[in-house]
Amino acid sequence: MKKKEKYTYDDLLEIMRILRSENGCPWDRKQTHESILPNLLEETFEVIDAVKKNNKNALKEELGDLLLQIVFHARMAEEDNLFSMEEVIDGICKKLILRHPHIFGDVIVHTAEEVLENWEQIKKVEKGYHTQTEVLKSVPEVFPALMRAYKVQKKAAEIGFDWDNIEDVIKKVEEEKNELLEALKEGNNSKIMEEYGDFLFSIVNFARFLKINPEFALTNTTEKFINRFEYVENTAISQGKKLEEMTLKEMDELWEESKRKEIEKS
């Protein structure tokens, strides 16, 4: 392929065809759908990271990396005579038109909520689901656990299987917490794990009622923990101390100091 000043989508498809060809790249040729799954997952999270950091240049690059993974999978499928990238695009275009009857048809909606309700109803017909259980089971098991719990709860709530108010949700959280503490007293490990799962599930439900995505909330908290820990360690080093030689009380004092600094900056 000749070098160009500016490449196109068709060029990308051609480059991937060359890389996978008999005289192409040995690494690209040996890959399978299964082997490049980690790459797909990694690139997806890097797109999310770029969005969260509001880094436009990184987002442009990471979207390209993610598109490469999609083209890679489509190329392998085409080699196996399963489907082509053109069919992938045709499929998503037809899906968008079908699921937006208020734009491409004569359905009338007034709110974003009505759009989502129509979307889910059309999806059920499209997928041939006859029960809501089938809808719940359609949420992929490979999703991160918090995300899967959140989506399953939302889909159950679509048909009214939900708490009436947030007060009831809080009571459920307290109930699950007490059951976990009771299991801890009993010392039954399998029971502890079960009750801990129930407690987590109730916390996800609480997040849903607060209109918070629990996956993002936990990610933000983990990042906050790392930043505070960094402050504690750097401050200790500046004082000529090592964390492993400090008491928990000394480290906790620096931790509280880092929290005060955060408040002062905000």
C-alpha positions as CSV (number, residue, x, y, z in Angstrom):
1,M,0.0,0.0,0.0
2,K,1.3,3.5,-0.9
3,K,1.8,6.0,1.8
4,K,-0.8,8.7,1.9
5,E,-1.2,12.1,3.5
6,K,-4.6,11.0,4.8
7,Y,-6.1,7.5,5.1
8,T,-9.8,6.5,5.0
9,Y,-12.0,3.8,6.5
10,D,-11.5,1.7,3.3
11,D,-7.8,2.0,3.8
12,L,-8.1,0.6,7.2
13,L,-10.0,-2.5,5.9
14,E,-7.3,-3.0,3.2
15,I,-4.5,-2.7,5.7
16,M,-6.1,-5.3,7.9
17,R,-6.6,-7.6,4.9
18,I,-2.9,-7.3,4.1
19,L,-1.9,-7.9,7.7
20,R,-4.0,-11.1,7.7
21,S,-2.9,-12.3,4.2
22,E,-0.5,-15.1,3.5
23,N,2.5,-12.7,3.2
24,G,1.2,-10.5,6.1
25,C,2.3,-10.0,9.7
26,P,3.1,-13.3,11.5
27,W,1.5,-12.0,14.8
28,D,-1.7,-10.7,13.1
29,R,-2.1,-14.0,11.1
30,K,-2.0,-16.2,14.2
31,Q,-4.7,-14.3,16.1
32,T,-8.2,-15.7,16.8
33,H,-11.4,-14.1,18.1
34,E,-10.5,-15.6,21.5
35,S,-6.9,-14.5,21.6
36,I,-7.5,-10.8,21.0
37,L,-10.4,-10.5,23.5
38,P,-8.0,-9.0,26.1
39,N,-7.0,-6.3,23.6
40,L,-10.7,-5.5,22.9
41,L,-11.3,-5.2,26.7
42,E,-8.2,-3.1,27.2
43,E,-9.0,-0.7,24.4
44,T,-12.6,-0.3,25.6
45,F,-11.4,0.7,29.1
46,E,-8.8,3.1,27.6
47,V,-11.6,4.9,25.7
48,I,-13.5,5.2,29.0
49,D,-10.4,6.5,30.7
50,A,-10.0,9.2,28.0
51,V,-13.6,10.3,28.3
52,K,-13.4,10.4,32.1
53,K,-10.2,12.5,31.9
54,N,-11.7,14.7,29.2
55,N,-8.6,14.1,27.1
56,K,-9.8,14.8,23.5
57,N,-6.5,13.8,21.9
58,A,-6.4,10.5,23.8
59,L,-10.0,9.9,23.0
60,K,-9.3,10.3,19.2
61,E,-6.4,7.8,19.5
62,E,-8.2,5.3,21.7
63,L,-11.3,5.3,19.5
64,G,-9.0,4.4,16.6
65,D,-7.5,1.5,18.6
66,L,-11.0,0.3,19.5
67,L,-12.1,0.5,15.9
68,L,-9.1,-1.6,14.9
69,Q,-10.3,-4.4,17.2
70,I,-13.7,-4.3,15.6
71,V,-12.2,-4.4,12.1
72,F,-9.9,-7.2,13.2
73,H,-12.8,-9.4,14.4
74,A,-14.8,-8.6,11.3
75,R,-11.8,-9.6,9.0
76,M,-11.4,-12.9,10.7
77,A,-15.1,-13.6,10.4
78,E,-15.0,-12.8,6.7
79,E,-12.1,-15.2,6.2
80,D,-14.2,-17.9,7.7
81,N,-17.1,-16.9,5.4
82,L,-19.3,-15.9,8.4
83,F,-19.9,-12.2,7.7
84,S,-18.1,-9.1,6.5
85,M,-17.6,-5.6,8.0
86,E,-20.1,-4.3,5.5
87,E,-22.7,-6.7,7.0
88,V,-21.8,-5.5,10.5
89,I,-22.5,-1.9,9.4
90,D,-25.6,-2.9,7.6
91,G,-26.9,-4.7,10.7
92,I,-26.3,-1.8,13.1
93,C,-27.9,0.7,10.6
94,K,-31.0,-1.5,10.3
95,K,-31.1,-1.9,14.1
96,L,-30.9,1.9,14.7
97,I,-33.7,2.6,12.2
98,L,-35.9,-0.2,13.7
99,R,-35.4,1.0,17.3
100,H,-36.0,4.7,16.5
101,P,-39.6,4.5,15.1
102,H,-40.1,8.0,16.5
103,I,-37.5,9.3,14.0
104,F,-37.8,6.9,11.0
105,G,-41.4,5.9,11.5
106,D,-44.7,7.4,12.8
107,V,-44.4,6.7,16.5
108,I,-44.7,9.8,18.7
109,V,-42.7,10.2,21.9
110,H,-42.2,13.2,24.1
111,T,-39.4,12.2,26.5
112,A,-36.1,10.3,26.6
113,E,-37.7,7.9,29.0
114,E,-40.4,7.0,26.4
115,V,-37.6,6.4,23.9
116,L,-35.9,3.9,26.2
117,E,-39.2,2.2,26.9
118,N,-39.9,1.8,23.2
119,W,-36.3,0.6,22.6
120,E,-36.6,-2.2,25.2
121,Q,-40.0,-3.3,23.9
122,I,-38.7,-3.4,20.3
123,K,-35.6,-5.3,21.5
124,K,-37.8,-8.0,23.2
125,V,-39.7,-8.6,20.0
126,E,-36.5,-8.5,17.9
127,K,-34.7,-11.0,20.1
128,G,-37.8,-13.2,20.4
129,Y,-38.0,-12.9,24.2
130,H,-41.3,-14.1,25.7
131,T,-40.6,-13.6,29.4
132,Q,-38.7,-11.0,31.4
133,T,-36.5,-13.8,32.8
134,E,-35.1,-14.2,29.3
135,V,-34.4,-10.5,29.3
136,L,-32.5,-10.8,32.6
137,K,-30.5,-13.8,31.3
138,S,-29.6,-11.8,28.2
139,V,-27.3,-9.6,30.3
140,P,-23.8,-11.1,29.6
141,E,-22.2,-13.1,32.4
142,V,-18.8,-11.6,31.4
143,F,-19.9,-8.1,32.4
144,P,-18.1,-6.8,35.6
145,A,-20.2,-7.9,38.5
146,L,-21.3,-4.4,39.6
147,M,-22.4,-3.5,36.0
148,R,-24.3,-6.8,35.5
149,A,-26.1,-6.5,38.9
150,Y,-27.1,-2.9,37.9
151,K,-28.4,-3.9,34.5
152,V,-30.3,-6.9,35.8
153,Q,-32.0,-4.8,38.5
154,K,-32.9,-2.1,35.9
155,K,-34.5,-4.7,33.6
156,A,-36.4,-6.3,36.5
157,A,-37.7,-2.8,37.4
158,E,-39.0,-2.3,33.8
159,I,-42.0,-4.5,34.6
160,G,-42.5,-3.1,38.1
161,F,-40.4,-5.5,40.2
162,D,-38.8,-2.8,42.2
163,W,-39.0,-0.9,45.6
164,D,-41.5,1.9,45.9
165,N,-39.2,4.4,47.5
166,I,-35.6,4.9,48.6
167,E,-36.5,4.4,52.3
168,D,-37.4,0.8,51.5
169,V,-34.1,0.3,49.7
170,I,-32.2,1.7,52.7
171,K,-34.1,-0.8,55.0
172,K,-33.0,-3.6,52.7
173,V,-29.4,-2.5,52.8
174,E,-29.6,-2.6,56.7
175,E,-31.3,-6.0,56.6
176,E,-28.6,-7.5,54.4
177,K,-25.8,-5.9,56.5
178,N,-27.3,-7.5,59.6
179,E,-27.5,-10.9,57.9
180,L,-23.9,-10.6,56.9
181,L,-22.8,-9.7,60.5
182,E,-24.9,-12.7,61.8
183,A,-23.1,-15.0,59.3
184,L,-19.7,-13.6,60.5
185,K,-20.7,-14.6,64.1
186,E,-21.5,-18.1,62.9
187,G,-18.2,-18.4,61.1
188,N,-19.6,-20.3,58.1
189,N,-17.5,-19.2,55.2
190,S,-19.9,-20.2,52.4
191,K,-22.7,-18.4,54.3
192,I,-20.5,-15.3,54.7
193,M,-19.8,-15.2,51.0
194,E,-23.5,-15.6,50.2
195,E,-24.5,-12.8,52.6
196,Y,-21.7,-10.5,51.4
197,G,-23.0,-11.0,47.8
198,D,-26.5,-10.1,49.0
199,F,-25.2,-7.0,50.8
200,L,-23.3,-5.9,47.6
201,F,-26.4,-6.5,45.5
202,S,-28.4,-4.3,47.8
203,I,-25.8,-1.5,47.7
204,V,-26.0,-1.6,43.9
205,N,-29.7,-1.2,44.2
206,F,-29.2,1.8,46.4
207,A,-26.9,3.3,43.8
208,R,-29.6,2.7,41.1
209,F,-32.1,4.7,43.2
210,L,-29.6,7.5,43.6
211,K,-29.1,7.4,39.8
212,I,-25.4,6.6,40.3
213,N,-23.5,4.1,38.2
214,P,-21.9,1.9,40.9
215,E,-19.1,0.8,38.5
216,F,-18.0,4.4,38.0
217,A,-18.6,5.4,41.6
218,L,-16.2,2.6,42.8
219,T,-13.7,3.5,40.2
220,N,-13.6,7.1,41.4
221,T,-13.3,6.0,45.0
222,T,-10.4,3.7,44.1
223,E,-8.6,6.5,42.3
224,K,-9.2,8.8,45.3
225,F,-7.7,6.1,47.6
226,I,-4.6,5.9,45.5
227,N,-4.2,9.7,45.4
228,R,-4.5,9.9,49.2
229,F,-2.2,7.0,49.7
230,E,0.3,8.8,47.5
231,Y,0.1,11.9,49.7
232,V,0.7,9.8,52.8
233,E,3.7,8.1,51.3
234,N,5.3,11.2,49.8
235,T,4.8,13.2,53.0
236,A,6.3,10.3,55.0
237,I,9.3,10.2,52.7
238,S,9.8,14.0,53.0
239,Q,9.9,13.5,56.8
240,G,12.6,10.8,56.4
241,K,10.2,8.0,57.3
242,K,9.2,4.7,55.7
243,L,5.6,3.6,55.8
244,E,6.4,0.1,57.0
245,E,8.2,1.7,60.0
246,M,5.2,4.0,60.9
247,T,2.3,3.1,63.2
248,L,-1.2,2.9,61.8
249,K,-2.0,6.0,63.9
250,E,0.8,8.0,62.3
251,M,-0.3,7.0,58.8
252,D,-4.0,7.8,59.6
253,E,-3.0,11.3,60.7
254,L,-1.4,11.9,57.3
255,W,-4.5,10.4,55.7
256,E,-6.7,12.9,57.4
257,E,-4.3,15.6,56.5
258,S,-4.6,14.6,52.8
259,K,-8.5,14.8,53.1
260,R,-8.2,18.4,54.6
261,K,-5.9,19.4,51.7
262,E,-8.5,18.1,49.2
263,I,-11.2,20.2,50.9
264,E,-9.0,23.3,50.8
265,K,-8.5,22.8,47.0
266,S,-12.2,22.3,46.3
